[in-house]
Amino acid sequence: DARVTQTPRHKVTEMGQEVTMRCQPILGHNTVFWYRQTMMQGLELLAYFRNRAPLDDSGMPKDRFSAEMPDATLATLKIQPSEPRDSAVYFCASAPGTSGTYQETQYFGPGTRLLVL
Amino acid sequence: DAKTTQPNSMESNEEEPVHLPCNHSTISGTDYIHWYRQLPSQGPEYVIHGLTSNVNNRMASLAIAEDRKSSTLILHRATLRDAAVYYCILRDVANFGNEKLTFGTGTRLTIIP
């Protein structure tokens, strides 16, 4: 049963520290999404990639957040420096990225629950 | 983007059918109707989607109004495991390159044993 995996599942850190969250998309999927969920804002897209190239990162605070795909099996989301308002659950999702299909199902990972003190 | 409206919460008894409504009065002709759900402490998962005709799969059925301004997700026999937040999402097939899912507040479904 192919699944998206995310590490760590939980992270507690202090304000100002760097946080790195990792995601392993489903093997063969070439589109990867990062979402953030908070009580106030709900689920919102931060960024997404196809074939490791960023397509849209307009939802991401540029000054402190960065998202990359070092290779096809790993996506990372970094926050530096972290702030209390970054406390949220961060979800990674992947999709097959079949050419010509814009209605593809997205498969979500279990999320990384981040608490910045 | 066209917007959806859902009740904040609903309750249903276990083993009974559940009808979750969604209004989307400004839907365009190229908008597909998608449903995802989020179980407690998990990421969202796909449930079903459709364009004009009613759709069935192993998880649920989707009934789409003739004018497409509303739809209903039907769980035929709710179990405790169906307790989740259900999101109705419109995806514009003509909006090439905009593949993100735009989540609203969803409907929190509580199943009563």
Chai-1 contact restraints between the chains, C-beta under 6 A:
chainA,res_idxA,chainB,res_idxB,connection_type,confidence,min_distance_angstrom,max_distance_angstrom,comment,restraint_id
A,G42,B,F103,contact,1.0,0.0,6.0,A-B,restraint_1
A,L43,B,F103,contact,1.0,0.0,6.0,A-B,restraint_2
A,L45,B,K100,contact,1.0,0.0,6.0,A-B,restraint_3
A,F91,B,G43,contact,1.0,0.0,6.0,A-B,restraint_4
A,Y102,B,V93,contact,1.0,0.0,6.0,A-B,restraint_5
A,Y102,B,E99,contact,1.0,0.0,6.0,A-B,restraint_6
A,Q103,B,Y32,contact,1.0,0.0,6.0,A-B,restraint_7
A,Q103,B,R91,contact,1.0,0.0,6.0,A-B,restraint_8
A,Q103,B,V93,contact,1.0,0.0,6.0,A-B,restraint_9
A,T105,B,Y46,contact,1.0,0.0,6.0,A-B,restraint_10
A,F108,B,G43,contact,1.0,0.0,6.0,A-B,restraint_11
A,F108,B,P44,contact,1.0,0.0,6.0,A-B,restraint_12
A,G109,B,G43,contact,1.0,0.0,6.0,A-B,restraint_13
A,P110,B,G43,contact,1.0,0.0,6.0,A-B,restraint_14
A,G111,B,G43,contact,1.0,0.0,6.0,A-B,restraint_15
